[in-house]
Every structure is written in structure tokens, then in C-alpha cells.
Amino acid sequence: MKVLLTGGSGFIAAHVVERLLSRGYEIVTTVRSPAKGSFITSKYPSARISIAIVEDISQPSSFDDVIKKHSPLDAVIHTASPFHYNVQDNEKDLLNPAIMGTTSVLRALKQYGGDSVKRVVITSSFAAMTNPANPPDVYNEDAWNPMTWEDAVTTKNPQVAYRGSKKFAETAAWDFIEKEQPLPFTLTVLNPPFVFGPILHELKSLDSINTSNKRALNIIQGKKHEGPIGSSLYVDVRDLAEAHVRAVEPKYAAAQGKRIFMTAGPFTDLYVAERIREKFPSIRERITDDLLQNLGEKSAPMKFEVDNSRSKEVLGMEYRSTEETITDTVQSLLDHAKAKPKVQTLAATSRTTTRDQDHQKYRQDQSTANGQSHKEALLVSILLPFIVPWRARKFRVVPVEWATTDHHTGLWNEFRVFQWM
């Protein structure tokens, strides 16, 4: 089987790649840059993987050349989503790109894919289902986010706008399938909530970790929550990846034309903290009694039930336990942090702005003028705070960045040095 996987450098897609290769399938995957593609091919040097560069999937013809070049294909797994640094206009910057990012691949398949592609799987989200203000008694595939287009366009809350974009992107996909018949392929949509699990994709910094794993990272770092947390739903990324692959396989033909709610069930941040304290003695002191009390007070019981029976019936899913998922997630975060010191240090020392360069030149000029070497000036900057009375000190920020390991967590942190003058 030859499968087109979009967004191959992403957190979920990296696990999909592993599952596809374990079956012996051939992969064509899209990424935004050659560098992202090189990471994948270097990780699997002997695998049948082709890389296609698609810089912006929100363009109407973004997948045309990929489909033309790599056809015939047997299936498509669409995990890619538009990437934006800044949203100034909800409709222009978020809603329309999300819709186009979904329909562009469907349109390209119809126009240039021939009759070979039989199954298409799209990664949607629980955001397209959720109704926080008035949740149903039971969340299942019949649940839809009630947000209107006007609500999504006018809201000032970026999280609300994001949920709207996921809803309208998914509805656009179903509308396309309905209106563009006859089509040679069927559609399956998977709707996951929070996605936890080990990191397989390239991650240059923990600052860019996926939103779900960021929750676990915050707890590892002992961070308290300011606002209410609420109970949440989750799925293990390995189970989600398996579902994507099964959905394109003939054995699981019952998934065709289905919307499938992918969740293992509920979790709370308090549970995550308790498991860290239990399973990871080296960072146990980070999970203080105050933190546990904070997470416990701000967690709230779910006001709804969850029905994931369709995923079990049509895809044969057997979900990992919450304990296994959280334990493996935390271990992966710690392992990843410990493996990154050289990369992190390099990243820190290479980020020099023009203003930083000016500061560096000024400091070097001052050292030369005083007949001091650079090392001597640095030594003075370290010793001076202990010599000069506090009230007499003046200081400025020197653009020297260091990378250090937090001995409690093994997580790398970067900071600037204050030079006392």
C-alpha cells in the first residue's frame, strides 16, 4: 500500500509514520521545509519514504503537484493543519485557512488522483464536538460544537476561535464528500481530545512541545494553575496513530464514512501529579503538597459521560491505561530534555540580535580601553556584586545566554546574565 501522509513532521504524524512502516507500507509525506524532511529520512534511512515540500497548505492548489507527481496512491492520511504565528483577523487568518487546509487535499485528489485512492482519513478534534457551556449528557459522534460562523468570526477569545476553526474545517470536509459525488474514495474523520504520549518528532526545544504534553511538562516543573482546570479527556498518541492506519486498511472497512470519537476517557492534572510523585522518585520533590492541593482544588468532576464504543467496534481499539500513558509521557519528556544539552546550548548562543551585538561590542571596547581581557572583565562582573554595597550598584543586561540543567527535573532552562557595572 502507498499512503500519502500530510504533515509528517508533527507529533501525531511521527507515530503514524512508525505504524505505517511497521506494516511495510510505502509513504509519501508532506512537510513545510527540506530540513523537516531531512530529519525523517535520516531517522529511517532504508525505509520507503518520499518527501514532498508543501510550505502552506492553506493555498487552494497546495497539494496539486504532490498528487500529480506521486500518483497512483492507495490512501491518504491528512494530519496537517495550517500554521500561524499571529491571528489578527479570525476569518482571514484562522477560519478560512483551516477550511482550505482540509478541502485542498480533497479537491486535489478528485482532480488529479485518478481512481486509485479508496480511503481518506482526516484528523479533526474534540474541539469540533465540544460544548463547554451546555455539554450533552453523553459525548459521542453525534455531538457538535454549536458555535456559529458569526460567533467564530467575532470572538476575541483565541481558544474559542480555534474551536470554531476545527468545527468548520470538519464540516467543510463532510460537505465536500456530499456535494462532489461521485468520488472514488470514502472519508473517515477521527476526533481526539488531549493527546499525550512519547515524543518521536524533531523537537529542538521543549518550548515548542505540543499543547497536551505541555500540561504534563508544567506539572513536572511544579507550576501551579491560576484558573480552573476542569476534568479533561485524553488519548494516547500511539493508540491514535494506530487508529489512523487501521482506518485506511481493508480489514477495517466499517470505518469508512464514519466520524470516530477517539478517547480513552477522562484524566485530571491531579492524577498526573500523583503518578509523577509515585513513579519518578528523582523529581518527586517537585510535586509538593501545595501543588497537589492546588490541582485538587481547581479540578472539577465531569458533568457528562463519554461513549467511545464506535472506535472499539469499527477499529477494534483497545486503549492504553491512563497510568501507562502518563508514565511514558513523563519519561519521554525527561529523556528528551537530557538528550538535548548540546542542541539547546547551541540554540542559545546562536540567537544574537543586533542590539545584542551592540552590547557585546560595547563590552569588548570597554575591556580593551581598560587594558583588560574579555575573561578578566567577566571575572570582575562576577566578583563585583560581592564587593560593592547593594545600594551603590547599577546593572545592565549582558547578552550572554547560558543553558543549565534544573537538578530537580533534568529540564534545560536558558537565562541571561546580569552584569553589574
TALIN-V903254 format. One record per residue. N is the residue number from 1. RES is the residue in one small letter. SS is DSSP state (alpha for helix, beta for strand, coil for the rest). Layout:
n & res & ss
N & RES & SS
N & RES & SS
This chain:
n & res & ss
1 & m & coil
2 & k & beta
3 & v & beta
4 & l & beta
5 & l & beta
6 & t & beta
7 & g & coil
8 & g & coil
9 & s & coil
10 & g & coil
11 & f & alpha
12 & i & alpha
13 & a & alpha
14 & a & alpha
15 & h & alpha
16 & v & alpha
17 & v & alpha
18 & e & alpha
19 & r & alpha
20 & l & alpha
21 & l & alpha
22 & s & alpha
23 & r & coil
24 & g & coil
25 & y & coil
26 & e & beta
27 & i & beta
28 & v & beta
29 & t & beta
30 & t & beta
31 & v & beta
32 & r & coil
33 & s & coil
34 & p & alpha
35 & a & alpha
36 & k & alpha
37 & g & alpha
38 & s & alpha
39 & f & alpha
40 & i & alpha
41 & t & alpha
42 & s & alpha
43 & k & alpha
44 & y & coil
45 & p & coil
46 & s & coil
47 & a & coil
48 & r & coil
49 & i & beta
50 & s & beta
51 & i & beta
52 & a & beta
53 & i & beta
54 & v & coil
55 & e & coil
56 & d & coil
57 & i & coil
58 & s & coil
59 & q & coil
60 & p & coil
61 & s & coil
62 & s & coil
63 & f & coil
64 & d & alpha
65 & d & alpha
66 & v & alpha
67 & i & alpha
68 & k & alpha
69 & k & alpha
70 & h & alpha
71 & s & coil
72 & p & coil
73 & l & coil
74 & d & coil
75 & a & beta
76 & v & beta
77 & i & beta
78 & h & beta
79 & t & coil
80 & a & coil
81 & s & coil
82 & p & coil
83 & f & coil
84 & h & coil
85 & y & coil
86 & n & coil
87 & v & coil
88 & q & coil
89 & d & coil
90 & n & alpha
91 & e & alpha
92 & k & alpha
93 & d & alpha
94 & l & alpha
95 & l & alpha
96 & n & alpha
97 & p & alpha
98 & a & alpha
99 & i & alpha
100 & m & alpha
101 & g & alpha
102 & t & alpha
103 & t & alpha
104 & s & alpha
105 & v & alpha
106 & l & alpha
107 & r & alpha
108 & a & alpha
109 & l & alpha
110 & k & alpha
111 & q & alpha
112 & y & alpha
113 & g & coil
114 & g & coil
115 & d & coil
116 & s & coil
117 & v & coil
118 & k & coil
119 & r & beta
120 & v & beta
121 & v & beta
122 & i & beta
123 & t & beta
124 & s & coil
125 & s & coil
126 & f & alpha
127 & a & alpha
128 & a & alpha
129 & m & coil
130 & t & coil
131 & n & coil
132 & p & coil
133 & a & coil
134 & n & coil
135 & p & coil
136 & p & coil
137 & d & coil
138 & v & beta
139 & y & beta
140 & n & coil
141 & e & coil
142 & d & coil
143 & a & coil
144 & w & coil
145 & n & coil
146 & p & coil
147 & m & coil
148 & t & coil
149 & w & alpha
150 & e & alpha
151 & d & alpha
152 & a & alpha
153 & v & alpha
154 & t & alpha
155 & t & coil
156 & k & coil
157 & n & coil
158 & p & alpha
159 & q & alpha
160 & v & alpha
161 & a & alpha
162 & y & alpha
163 & r & alpha
164 & g & alpha
165 & s & alpha
166 & k & alpha
167 & k & alpha
168 & f & alpha
169 & a & alpha
170 & e & alpha
171 & t & alpha
172 & a & alpha
173 & a & alpha
174 & w & alpha
175 & d & alpha
176 & f & alpha
177 & i & alpha
178 & e & alpha
179 & k & alpha
180 & e & coil
181 & q & coil
182 & p & coil
183 & l & coil
184 & p & coil
185 & f & coil
186 & t & beta
187 & l & beta
188 & t & beta
189 & v & beta
190 & l & beta
191 & n & beta
192 & p & beta
193 & p & coil
194 & f & beta
195 & v & beta
196 & f & beta
197 & g & coil
198 & p & coil
199 & i & coil
200 & l & coil
201 & h & coil
202 & e & coil
203 & l & coil
204 & k & coil
205 & s & coil
206 & l & alpha
207 & d & alpha
208 & s & alpha
209 & i & coil
210 & n & coil
211 & t & alpha
212 & s & alpha
213 & n & alpha
214 & k & alpha
215 & r & alpha
216 & a & alpha
217 & l & alpha
218 & n & alpha
219 & i & alpha
220 & i & alpha
221 & q & coil
222 & g & coil
223 & k & coil
224 & k & coil
225 & h & coil
226 & e & coil
227 & g & coil
228 & p & coil
229 & i & coil
230 & g & coil
231 & s & coil
232 & s & beta
233 & l & beta
234 & y & beta
235 & v & beta
236 & d & beta
237 & v & alpha
238 & r & alpha
239 & d & alpha
240 & l & alpha
241 & a & alpha
242 & e & alpha
243 & a & alpha
244 & h & alpha
245 & v & alpha
246 & r & alpha
247 & a & coil
248 & v & coil
249 & e & coil
250 & p & alpha
251 & k & alpha
252 & y & alpha
253 & a & alpha
254 & a & alpha
255 & a & alpha
256 & q & coil
257 & g & coil
258 & k & coil
259 & r & beta
260 & i & beta
261 & f & beta
262 & m & beta
263 & t & coil
264 & a & coil
265 & g & beta
266 & p & beta
267 & f & beta
268 & t & coil
269 & d & alpha
270 & l & alpha
271 & y & alpha
272 & v & alpha
273 & a & alpha
274 & e & alpha
275 & r & alpha
276 & i & alpha
277 & r & alpha
278 & e & alpha
279 & k & alpha
280 & f & coil
281 & p & alpha
282 & s & alpha
283 & i & alpha
284 & r & alpha
285 & e & alpha
286 & r & alpha
287 & i & coil
288 & t & coil
289 & d & alpha
290 & d & alpha
291 & l & alpha
292 & l & alpha
293 & q & alpha
294 & n & alpha
295 & l & alpha
296 & g & alpha
297 & e & alpha
298 & k & alpha
299 & s & coil
300 & a & coil
301 & p & coil
302 & m & coil
303 & k & coil
304 & f & coil
305 & e & beta
306 & v & beta
307 & d & coil
308 & n & coil
309 & s & alpha
310 & r & alpha
311 & s & alpha
312 & k & alpha
313 & e & alpha
314 & v & alpha
315 & l & alpha
316 & g & coil
317 & m & coil
318 & e & coil
319 & y & coil
320 & r & coil
321 & s & coil
322 & t & alpha
323 & e & alpha
324 & e & alpha
325 & t & alpha
326 & i & alpha
327 & t & alpha
328 & d & alpha
329 & t & alpha
330 & v & alpha
331 & q & alpha
332 & s & alpha
333 & l & alpha
334 & l & alpha
335 & d & alpha
336 & h & alpha
337 & a & alpha
338 & k & alpha
339 & a & coil
340 & k & coil
341 & p & alpha
342 & k & alpha
343 & v & alpha
344 & q & alpha
345 & t & alpha
346 & l & alpha
347 & a & alpha
348 & a & alpha
349 & t & alpha
350 & s & alpha
351 & r & coil
352 & t & coil
353 & t & coil
354 & t & alpha
355 & r & alpha
356 & d & alpha
357 & q & alpha
358 & d & alpha
359 & h & alpha
360 & q & alpha
361 & k & alpha
362 & y & alpha
363 & r & alpha
364 & q & alpha
365 & d & alpha
366 & q & alpha
367 & s & alpha
368 & t & alpha
369 & a & alpha
370 & n & coil
371 & g & coil
372 & q & coil
373 & s & coil
374 & h & alpha
375 & k & alpha
376 & e & alpha
377 & a & alpha
378 & l & alpha
379 & l & alpha
380 & v & alpha
381 & s & alpha
382 & i & alpha
383 & l & alpha
384 & l & alpha
385 & p & alpha
386 & f & alpha
387 & i & alpha
388 & v & coil
389 & p & coil
390 & w & alpha
391 & r & alpha
392 & a & alpha
393 & r & coil
394 & k & coil
395 & f & beta
396 & r & beta
397 & v & beta
398 & v & beta
399 & p & beta
400 & v & beta
401 & e & beta
402 & w & beta
403 & a & beta
404 & t & beta
405 & t & beta
406 & d & coil
407 & h & coil
408 & h & coil
409 & t & coil
410 & g & coil
411 & l & coil
412 & w & beta
413 & n & beta
414 & e & beta
415 & f & beta
416 & r & beta
417 & v & beta
418 & f & beta
419 & q & beta
420 & w & beta
421 & m & coil
